């Protein structure tokens, strides 16, 4: 099984709040809606997810701006 070791976790520029859920969805190849629903469920019923979201918001860098093609 071949893996791509060049993947990096970034906060997405296509975001609703901070881009954390969209960045996680891009990184793991998941649908962003599923990640957002799972995060909301964990925040409402678990509590720990809110702290994880805030920490990721602070430490994960924004995605680099795409280069403009001429």
N, C-alpha and C positions, 0 to 999 in steps of 0.2 A: 504494500500500500504506500503510495507516494504522498508525502505531505508537503505543504508549502510553508517553509519556515520563515518566509519574509512577511507574514501577516503581522499587522500591528493593530492594537486597539485604539481607536480614535473616537471622540464624540462627533457625531454626525452634524453636518451643517444643515441637513434636512431634519429639523427638530421641532418639537412642540415646547418643551421646557428647556432642557439643557443638552439634548442630543445623546444622552446616555443609553436609553433603550434602543434608539436607532443604531447607535454605534455597536452595541452588543449584538443586535440582530445581524448587522453586516458582518461582524467578526465570526459569528457562529453559523451564518448562512440560514437564518430563520426569518420568518415573516415578522415584521416590526409590530404588527397588531398583536400577535401572540405574546411577544415580549412585554408590550405595554400592559396587556391584560394580566399577565402573570405578575408583573411588578405591582400593579394596583391591588391585586388580590393579596399579595404578601404584605403590602403596606396596611391594608385594612384588617387582615386577620393574623399577621405575624408580628408586625412591628419592626423587625430587624431590617427589612428591606429598605425602609426610609433612610436608616443610617448608612447602609451600603450604597444607596443611590447618591446621598450627599457626599460620601467619601470618593466615589467614582467621579462625580461632578468636579471635585477639587483636584484630583490627581491625574485623570485621563486628559491628554491634550486634545485640542480641537483638530479636526481633520485639516490637512493642508489645503489651501485654495487650489483649485484646478488651474493648470496653465492655460492661458488663452491661446487658441490656435488662430493663425492669421489666414 
